[in-house]
Amino acid sequence: MNVLILGAGLMQKPAILSAKELGYKVNVIDADKNAVSIPYAHYFRQIDLKDKEKILEFARELQSDGGLKAVFTAGTDFSSSVSYVCEKLGLKAHSYQASINASVKTQMRECFKKEKVPSPAFVKVTPSDVNENLLPKVLEQMSFPLVVKPVDNMGARGCRMVREKKEFLKAVKTAIECSRSASAIVEEYMEGPEYSIDALVYNNTFTVTGFALRHIKYPPYFIETGHTMPAVLDKKTHDELISVFALGAKALGLTAGAAKADIKYTKNGPMIGEIAGRLSGGYMSGWTYPYSSDLNLTKQGLLIACGEEPEELISRRNKVDYQPGPLCQKAEKPYELFEVPSKRTSAERAWLSIPGTVEYVENINEYTDKAVFDVLPRATVSLGCKVDFPRNNVEKCGNIISVSNSEKIAVSSAQDAVSNVFITLKANNPATDDFLNRKTLEDEEAFPPDAYGTLSSEDFSKIQGQIAENQKVSDCIPSVILENEKLNKVDWNYNTISDTARKFDILRPHHKCLDANKFWRAVLRGGIQAAVYINDSTEVLCDKK
């Protein structure tokens, strides 16, 4: 009996392995004939996941050749392709209409509005709307800051905060360019902590299978630097968030399969950012939740898709009280609410790079921490590849996942591992030089951010002279840097100034004489990468002379 998995990337690997564990012949499709998880499947066919008719044709072929038990995806934008095929073939899934409601953000917002589910005010924008009159129309309904995003994309591609007029039209045009349907959505910004929650909907039950706190940084973009599973919060807040998520899923019409919410807890209570009709990506459904709960969530979702009982899910779930919160006008409970809670903490953290071209990647200090379960570099971070400070969640350089019975140990282990991953950048590169010289786009004046902040001209003038050849820079950190309270923090990869100096000494124990002012300016701007880059660029220039 066949199972068809849409997507053969890393995020689909748990689905492929789970389907094999259940004893099915696993068929995968992807537009990329080199997708990393193809070797784990029994059979691969190159089909674009947007091409519903070709997928249906292949599914019918499988149905006539041994039978087709389920069509499934996780961590992709294409749950609507799954539902389209399943509806045509009579297989278990959310309805096609429900999957469209959960894929197209404007339709999603209309469903929430109709059913009075708390979510932000919004305006749909098409190319014909993009003119000088658009912003005044938007500001009649909401005020700055705004959020602009494509109506039908994931990974925060084309998504950003708009804080003032000069940022608006360019943001809208970018969002439209990133949209498959050439449409954008402008929303009011929701202030508050953000959570990512997975659930399985089955026989009018709604079972939460993963509840994580998302760590979002670096405005005007929304870069998830990691998540911590489970989120630690009081029962009332916890139950309100689940209740509003369930109301949103019901409003979209989700009845048989997975649901994934990004939801904030604002000063007025829970408000839904988005709900997708699939399991989450971002290493949550396939990694951090199974690690923290001992439940193979993907396998349980596949069982539902196959029309089978998810017995382990049913046996382990606990009831959740229905508390829709102050913003919600719905008294009626949408489903029976349950949760399979986590037993321990799993922390995922990303590592980031300043702009440049990759020379090589290494670990500064080898770590032996048994809490570190996975080190997951992105395939694009290899020799000769260009890297940049991320403007979306696809441009991060890699991820670390740790697990522990102690939340503190899980978090510190992940962050420590990230801090020791180092990407050497090629010397004398215009992109890196522009970053260090703070040459930014007109609407990105504070982006990318400084690693440690900056000093006043007066303080910088106190940093004079040379760092002697082969001198340990950890022994000569200027006092004006150590004393500056603004610099008492870590950079985006969890290194302090002292860590950066010490790690430079490990990476470049033998170095040329360095201009102290230039070196420390680079450190404050770009951390350990910038320190090594300045040194390597100096060496290249010296060698040429």
Phi and psi in degrees as a GROMACS rama.xvg file:
@    title "Ramachandran Plot"
@    xaxis  label "Phi"
@    yaxis  label "Psi"
@TYPE xy
-94.9123  149.826  ASN-2
-125.867  139.682  VAL-3
-111.023  120.78  LEU-4
-106.24  127.395  ILE-5
-88.7797  117.323  LEU-6
102.347  138.44  GLY-7
-130.963  28.0219  ALA-8
-82.9831  -176.831  GLY-9
-61.0521  -36.8672  LEU-10
-66.3758  -18.5855  MET-11
-95.3882  -5.51356  GLN-12
-57.4124  -45.2853  LYS-13
-58.8809  -35.1322  PRO-14
-67.734  -42.1767  ALA-15
-62.2148  -47.5696  ILE-16
-66.865  -37.499  LEU-17
-67.0751  -40.343  SER-18
-64.83  -38.1856  ALA-19
-65.9562  -39.3686  LYS-20
-61.7643  -33.2154  GLU-21
-78.3666  -5.37775  LEU-22
93.989  13.9307  GLY-23
-94.3952  155.337  TYR-24
-78.2437  121.447  LYS-25
-99.3289  118.642  VAL-26
-109.263  131.261  ASN-27
-123.198  150.535  VAL-28
-129.049  149.738  ILE-29
-165.577  150.549  ASP-30
-71.5319  -23.3957  ALA-31
-94.3621  111.929  ASP-32
-71.3079  -9.21486  LYS-33
-108.995  16.5995  ASN-34
-55.692  141.109  ALA-35
-67.3714  -23.9221  VAL-36
-98.0361  4.227  SER-37
-56.0854  -42.1572  ILE-38
-61.7431  -19.9466  PRO-39
-81.2511  -17.0646  TYR-40
-89.1472  164.752  ALA-41
-79.2746  -33.7384  HIS-42
-149.244  139.845  TYR-43
-124.894  140.589  PHE-44
-134.076  135.722  ARG-45
-81.0995  105.756  GLN-46
-140.774  134.106  ILE-47
-67.9623  132.162  ASP-48
-67.785  -14.252  LEU-49
-79.3762  -18.3903  LYS-50
-86.1768  83.8051  ASP-51
-59.8429  -39.305  LYS-52
-68.7085  -39.6793  GLU-53
-67.8824  -37.3835  LYS-54
-63.9656  -42.8748  ILE-55
-61.7423  -42.3553  LEU-56
-60.2605  -44.1098  GLU-57
-66.9649  -39.5981  PHE-58
-62.0709  -40.8348  ALA-59
-64.8341  -36.1602  ARG-60
-61.9885  -43.9647  GLU-61
-66.1006  -37.9164  LEU-62
-61.8531  -36.6349  GLN-63
-85.4885  -8.84407  SER-64
-118.525  73.5209  ASP-65
99.2099  -8.15354  GLY-66
92.391  150.939  GLY-67
-122.984  117.047  LEU-68
-88.1213  -36.1059  LYS-69
-160.826  153.908  ALA-70
-119.866  135.966  VAL-71
-151.054  151.077  PHE-72
-148.311  163.584  THR-73
-151.234  140.071  ALA-74
69.213  21.1888  GLY-75
-124.086  171.978  THR-76
-84.5874  3.21692  ASP-77
-113.605  37.8958  PHE-78
-64.2667  -26.7887  SER-79
-68.586  -33.2524  SER-80
-65.4566  -39.2603  SER-81
-59.1595  -51.1263  VAL-82
-65.0657  -36.3569  SER-83
-59.867  -48.4298  TYR-84
-66.9035  -43.7871  VAL-85
-63.662  -39.3051  CYS-86
-64.9213  -38.7184  GLU-87
-67.9081  -33.4765  LYS-88
-104.353  1.9327  LEU-89
73.4484  28.9806  GLY-90
-96.2604  163.847  LEU-91
-75.4175  126.718  LYS-92
-176.841  169.201  ALA-93
-59.8217  152.713  HIS-94
-62.4874  157.395  SER-95
-61.7119  -40.7713  TYR-96
-63.2092  -41.9252  GLN-97
-62.6531  -38.8491  ALA-98
-68.5208  -34.218  SER-99
-66.68  -42.86  ILE-100
-56.5745  -35.0642  ASN-101
-90.205  0.753094  ALA-102
-111.725  -34.7743  SER-103
-101.287  112.96  VAL-104
-62.4208  -32.9599  LYS-105
-68.5118  -40.4176  THR-106
-66.3533  -37.4157  GLN-107
-58.2075  -47.935  MET-108
-64.0888  -36.8166  ARG-109
-63.8543  -40.6025  GLU-110
-63.2483  -44.1722  CYS-111
-63.4265  -42.649  PHE-112
-62.2905  -44.0507  LYS-113
-63.0633  -40.1664  LYS-114
-94.285  7.88761  GLU-115
58.1474  41.426  LYS-116
-91.5582  130.018  VAL-117
-59.89  119.629  PRO-118
-159.595  164.083  SER-119
-72.9335  156.153  PRO-120
-63.0851  151.407  ALA-121
-151.605  161.911  PHE-122
-138.92  130.93  VAL-123
-83.5386  141.377  LYS-124
-130.23  129.779  VAL-125
-113.635  168.338  THR-126
-54.239  -34.8039  PRO-127
-69.0116  -16.3588  SER-128
-86.8797  -11.4102  ASP-129
-81.2945  97.5708  VAL-130
-157.53  -177.805  ASN-131
-67.8032  -14.9129  GLU-132
-87.5263  -9.46483  ASN-133
-66.7582  -48.9006  LEU-134
-60.0195  -46.2068  LEU-135
-56.0184  -37.2783  PRO-136
-65.9579  -39.9425  LYS-137
-65.5753  -42.3326  VAL-138
-72.3488  -9.0274  LEU-139
-70.5906  -23.9876  GLU-140
-107.188  -24.0605  GLN-141
-153.858  173.049  MET-142
-130.033  166.445  SER-143
-63.8631  147.446  PHE-144
-78.386  152.212  PRO-145
-111.539  164.324  LEU-146
-121.828  129.846  VAL-147
-118.328  132.485  VAL-148
-152.317  158.96  LYS-149
-65.8799  153.285  PRO-150
-77.2132  -15.5907  VAL-151
-148.119  58.253  ASP-152
-146.073  166.28  ASN-153
-130.208  178.264  MET-154
73.5302  15.9382  GLY-155
63.3386  20.1  ALA-156
-64.5917  129.739  ARG-157
70.1821  13.9018  GLY-158
-107.07  133.42  CYS-159
-159.526  162.615  ARG-160
-85.46  141.387  MET-161
-115.885  119.369  VAL-162
-104.61  -17.3192  ARG-163
-156.807  170.176  GLU-164
-55.2883  -43.3116  LYS-165
-65.5464  -18.4043  LYS-166
-87.7517  -14.7921  GLU-167
-69.0679  -61.019  PHE-168
-62.9856  -39.0109  LEU-169
-63.6069  -39.9815  LYS-170
-63.1979  -42.3389  ALA-171
-63.5361  -44.9532  VAL-172
-62.0141  -41.0981  LYS-173
-64.005  -43.0425  THR-174
-61.8959  -41.3967  ALA-175
-63.5296  -40.7568  ILE-176
-63.9071  -30.0303  GLU-177
-88.086  0.00432365  CYS-178
-97.5267  134.354  SER-179
-65.7591  -28.5169  ARG-180
-103.168  10.8118  SER-181
56.2879  46.1179  ALA-182
-138.001  147.917  SER-183
-124.38  166.563  ALA-184
-130.167  135.401  ILE-185
-109.949  126.678  VAL-186
-127.585  158.659  GLU-187
-72.7422  145.651  GLU-188
-79.5179  135.058  TYR-189
-101.711  123.745  MET-190
-93.0967  129.76  GLU-191
148.295  165.751  GLY-192
-63.6347  147.083  PRO-193
-113.619  140.215  GLU-194
-124.749  148.368  TYR-195
-115.777  126.091  SER-196
-130.309  128.854  ILE-197
-99.5418  151.212  ASP-198
-152.288  156.96  ALA-199
-116.585  129.58  LEU-200
-103.728  127.748  VAL-201
-160.253  123.322  TYR-202
48.4331  48.9372  ASN-203
62.227  24.0991  ASN-204
-114.77  154.258  THR-205
-133.214  106.497  PHE-206
-113.333  116.214  THR-207
-72.7997  129.681  VAL-208
-132.161  61.6951  THR-209
130.912  119.673  GLY-210
-138.554  101.846  PHE-211
-119.724  148.367  ALA-212
-86.9709  126.854  LEU-213
-92.1711  142.167  ARG-214
-108.301  99.1271  HIS-215
-105.991  128.273  ILE-216
-140.325  175.008  LYS-217
68.6491  62.9392  TYR-218
-62.8755  149.903  PRO-219
-85.07  4.35399  PRO-220
-95.386  169.015  TYR-221
-118.909  83.9248  PHE-222
-98.1712  118.77  ILE-223
-82.0172  107.852  GLU-224
-84.9291  0.760506  THR-225
154.634  177.783  GLY-226
-144.076  156.593  HIS-227
-120.962  125.435  THR-228
-118.909  122.193  MET-229
-89.1354  162.202  PRO-230
-67.1372  139.082  ALA-231
-101.659  113.39  VAL-232
-157.977  165.088  LEU-233
-70.5564  159.833  ASP-234
-61.3332  -39.6059  LYS-235
-61.8186  -49.1796  LYS-236
-62.6481  -44.7966  THR-237
-55.4731  -50.0526  HIS-238
-69.9062  -34.6878  ASP-239
-63.1883  -44.362  GLU-240
-62.4664  -44.2255  LEU-241
-64.1316  -41.6061  ILE-242
-63.0709  -43.8747  SER-243
-69.9415  -36.2778  VAL-244
-57.9466  -46.7413  PHE-245
-62.8308  -39.7552  ALA-246
-62.2987  -40.8257  LEU-247
-65.4434  -41.9131  GLY-248
-62.595  -39.7119  ALA-249
-65.6479  -40.3062  LYS-250
-62.7459  -32.6411  ALA-251
-79.5858  -17.8022  LEU-252
91.874  21.645  GLY-253
-76.8871  123.476  LEU-254
-129.464  -25.6169  THR-255
-147.759  85.7218  ALA-256
149.362  -153.4  GLY-257
-92.5639  157.154  ALA-258
-142.884  143.282  ALA-259
-136.812  126.843  LYS-260
-117.961  141.196  ALA-261
-107.473  119.19  ASP-262
-142.452  139.416  ILE-263
-109.587  151.663  LYS-264
-106.151  101.92  TYR-265
-89.1002  179.066  THR-266
-63.3268  -19.318  LYS-267
-101.594  2.94012  ASN-268
115.43  -172.307  GLY-269
-66.5972  140.495  PRO-270
-137.526  135.371  MET-271
-83.8294  128.873  ILE-272
-80.6733  -61.2387  GLY-273
-150.677  154.114  GLU-274
-130.819  128.423  ILE-275
-109.492  150.97  ALA-276
-92.3623  50.8983  GLY-277
-160.259  172.23  ARG-278
-74.3654  154.461  LEU-279
-72.4459  157.196  SER-280
-96.2335  -146.167  GLY-281
61.3998  25.7804  GLY-282
68.5112  11.7163  TYR-283
-83.3439  -59.7602  MET-284
-69.5055  -31.7107  SER-285
-97.7351  -9.73588  GLY-286
-131.06  -72.0106  TRP-287
-66.9652  -37.1643  THR-288
-69.8616  -47.7718  TYR-289
-57.6878  -38.301  PRO-290
-62.6863  -40.3281  TYR-291
-84.2702  -18.1045  SER-292
-119.941  -15.2544  SER-293
64.3329  22.4263  ASP-294
-115.037  124.98  LEU-295
-78.5541  91.467  ASN-296
-60.7697  -41.5927  LEU-297
-61.587  -40.7962  THR-298
-62.6049  -40.3394  LYS-299
-66.4137  -39.5463  GLN-300
-64.4165  -38.2726  GLY-301
-65.2011  -39.4003  LEU-302
-59.2241  -42.6846  LEU-303
-62.4449  -43.4693  ILE-304
-63.0641  -29.577  ALA-305
-84.0111  -1.61988  CYS-306
78.0852  20.529  GLY-307
-104.612  164.579  GLU-308
-75.71  126.886  GLU-309
-82.9163  77.096  PRO-310
-62.1593  -41.4809  GLU-311
-66.6451  -38.5546  GLU-312
-59.0181  -47.0597  LEU-313
-65.124  -40.568  ILE-314
-72.4631  -22.5943  SER-315
-105.441  -3.20703  ARG-316
-83.9099  147.898  ARG-317
-113.985  149.308  ASN-318
-70.8811  147.344  LYS-319
-118.283  135.507  VAL-320
-71.9546  139.776  ASP-321
-83.0711  112.056  TYR-322
-137.256  89.0021  GLN-323
-70.5216  -13.7517  PRO-324
88.1221  171.19  GLY-325
-69.6552  -27.4403  PRO-326
-80.1716  -17.7454  LEU-327
-90.0918  134.991  CYS-328
-101.401  10.437  GLN-329
-98.2893  116.745  LYS-330
-89.1774  -27.5106  ALA-331
-75.9513  132.892  GLU-332
-75.3662  128.268  LYS-333
-74.7006  -37.6586  PRO-334
-143.417  172.262  TYR-335
-74.5367  126.883  GLU-336
-100.283  131.814  LEU-337
-138.605  170.903  PHE-338
-151.59  139.798  GLU-339
-102.292  100.484  VAL-340
-75.3392  162.834  PRO-341
-75.6201  153.762  SER-342
-102.903  -23.7143  LYS-343
-148.853  177.356  ARG-344
-99.6515  135.755  THR-345
-122.825  129.733  SER-346
-118.329  128.15  ALA-347
-110.851  132.77  GLU-348
-136.395  142.011  ARG-349
-98.4539  152.988  ALA-350
-111.694  145.872  TRP-351
-122.783  163.139  LEU-352
-131.794  152.815  SER-353
-77.958  166.215  ILE-354
-64.1194  145.969  PRO-355
159.512  -163.567  GLY-356
-122.67  132.735  THR-357
-70.5917  126.582  VAL-358
-91.5962  -51.6136  GLU-359
-166.976  168.366  TYR-360
-123.797  138.088  VAL-361
-152.175  169.672  GLU-362
-97.8283  128.915  ASN-363
-69.6913  -51.2064  ILE-364
-119.741  126.422  ASN-365
-66.362  133.1  GLU-366
-108.157  144.501  TYR-367
-119.157  14.7864  THR-368
-65.2949  118.325  ASP-369
-69.1292  -12.5591  LYS-370
-73.6872  -19.8863  ALA-371
-79.6046  113.573  VAL-372
-95.3271  -36.6946  PHE-373
-139.985  137.828  ASP-374
-119.65  114.764  VAL-375
-124.89  81.7074  LEU-376
-70.614  149.338  PRO-377
-78.3647  146.337  ARG-378
-61.5235  -25.8406  ALA-379
-76.5933  -10.6375  THR-380
-94.4353  78.449  VAL-381
-140.638  172.405  SER-382
-51.6751  126.535  LEU-383
86.2966  -6.07315  GLY-384
-79.886  147.179  CYS-385
-84.8728  139.217  LYS-386
-125.026  158.915  VAL-387
-149.763  159.933  ASP-388
-67.5517  128.444  PHE-389
-67.7177  140.006  PRO-390
-109.34  -2.70747  ARG-391
-152.025  177.4  ASN-392
-83.9742  0.46737  ASN-393
-89.4508  -19.0047  VAL-394
-93.4437  5.70219  GLU-395
-71.0425  158.537  LYS-396
-90.617  -20.3794  CYS-397
167.974  179.232  GLY-398
-142.465  147.817  ASN-399
-118.154  138.433  ILE-400
-125.036  129.742  ILE-401
-126.214  159.787  SER-402
-142.073  136.895  VAL-403
-160.706  156.621  SER-404
-69.0657  -18.5285  ASN-405
-104.353  125.109  SER-406
-59.739  -42.7314  GLU-407
-60.2564  -42.9654  LYS-408
-69.4961  -41.7132  ILE-409
-59.6899  -46.6635  ALA-410
-67.1486  -47.7297  VAL-411
-66.5325  -33.8502  SER-412
-66.6794  -43.4727  SER-413
-64.1898  -45.4735  ALA-414
-67.1657  -37.5142  GLN-415
-66.186  -40.3458  ASP-416
-64.6877  -42.0539  ALA-417
-60.9129  -42.1533  VAL-418
-64.0768  -19.8481  SER-419
-100.586  0.626901  ASN-420
-85.7273  129.319  VAL-421
-130.372  128.369  PHE-422
-106.08  112.312  ILE-423
-78.5736  131.307  THR-424
-100.961  146.547  LEU-425
-62.0664  140.651  LYS-426
-70.8656  156.453  ALA-427
51.4645  54.5973  ASN-428
-107.952  129.766  ASN-429
-58.2608  -37.7118  PRO-430
-65.3129  -41.6719  ALA-431
-68.9453  -41.8089  THR-432
-60.7655  -42.3898  ASP-433
-61.0322  -41.1226  ASP-434
-62.2135  -47.41  PHE-435
-67.2428  -28.8333  LEU-436
-91.0989  7.84292  ASN-437
60.1619  36.3942  ARG-438
-86.089  109.594  LYS-439
-125.365  167.018  THR-440
-67.6448  157.116  LEU-441
-57.379  -37.6536  GLU-442
-97.0758  16.5656  ASP-443
-129.307  46.5145  GLU-444
-60.871  -30.2246  GLU-445
-109.272  21.7852  ALA-446
-137.6  139.795  PHE-447
-64.745  156.646  PRO-448
-74.8318  162.648  PRO-449
-73.9928  148.777  ASP-450
-62.7443  -43.4863  ALA-451
-132.312  13.6609  TYR-452
84.3927  -173.12  GLY-453
-134.22  174.191  THR-454
-110.674  163.946  LEU-455
-71.8885  161.818  SER-456
-58.0675  -37.2102  SER-457
-64.1302  -42.5062  GLU-458
-68.9604  -39.8209  ASP-459
-62.4636  -32.668  PHE-460
-65.7907  -18.5364  SER-461
-78.5396  -14.4019  LYS-462
-93.5378  100.274  ILE-463
-126.15  168.676  GLN-464
86.4604  -161.388  GLY-465
-121.472  151.911  GLN-466
-92.9153  117.482  ILE-467
-63.8201  155.207  ALA-468
-54.5584  128.523  GLU-469
65.8713  9.46092  ASN-470
-72.1081  140.059  GLN-471
-70.0866  120.854  LYS-472
-72.2628  -22.2055  VAL-473
-65.8013  -17.5191  SER-474
-91.2717  -5.18996  ASP-475
-135.414  36.9861  CYS-476
-68.4095  123.672  ILE-477
-58.4836  138.78  PRO-478
-61.434  -31.2843  SER-479
-65.0778  -26.0596  VAL-480
-78.7941  -47.7216  ILE-481
-65.2723  -29.772  LEU-482
-85.02  -17.6495  GLU-483
-73.0035  117.201  ASN-484
-62.5603  -30.1625  GLU-485
-62.9774  -21.8741  LYS-486
-96.2205  5.49036  LEU-487
-82.0662  68.4555  ASN-488
-159.478  -179.86  LYS-489
-107.554  160.304  VAL-490
-83.2604  -170.957  ASP-491
-67.6622  -15.5369  TRP-492
-111.487  23.4805  ASN-493
70.7943  25.4875  TYR-494
-100.016  136.712  ASN-495
-82.079  172.876  THR-496
-58.1562  -43.9425  ILE-497
-64.5949  -39.6131  SER-498
-59.5212  -43.97  ASP-499
-60.9573  -45.6361  THR-500
-62.6304  -44.4034  ALA-501
-64.0879  -40.3184  ARG-502
-72.9897  -31.5062  LYS-503
-59.887  -42.1378  PHE-504
-62.3632  -30.9448  ASP-505
-74.3817  -44.2554  ILE-506
-75.2378  -36.3318  LEU-507
-132.119  65.7677  ARG-508
-64.657  -26.6985  PRO-509
-113.303  110.073  HIS-510
-138.937  160.046  HIS-511
-71.603  171.446  LYS-512
-64.5057  132.253  CYS-513
-120.118  141.315  LEU-514
-68.8788  117.878  ASP-515
-62.8515  -43.5598  ALA-516
-62.7051  -47.2899  ASN-517
-63.6565  -41.469  LYS-518
-62.8191  -48.6939  PHE-519
-74.8362  -29.7667  TRP-520
-59.2636  -43.4096  ARG-521
-64.7088  -40.5957  ALA-522
-60.6062  -46.493  VAL-523
-63.2698  -33.4254  LEU-524
-79.9582  -45.7638  ARG-525
-130.279  13.352  GLY-526
65.5395  -150.539  GLY-527
-64.6295  -35.4464  ILE-528
-61.2384  -43.9492  GLN-529
-66.6051  -38.2206  ALA-530
-59.6971  -48.3628  ALA-531
-67.7497  -37.7008  VAL-532
-61.9736  -44.9191  TYR-533
-61.2391  -43.0932  ILE-534
-62.3315  -47.951  ASN-535
-66.3335  -37.3947  ASP-536
-66.4647  -37.6463  SER-537
-63.2348  -41.8522  THR-538
-64.2945  -41.2006  GLU-539
-61.7325  -44.0912  VAL-540
-64.651  -39.6915  LEU-541
-65.0641  -40.6204  CYS-542
-64.674  -36.2085  ASP-543
-66.1481  -34.9294  LYS-544
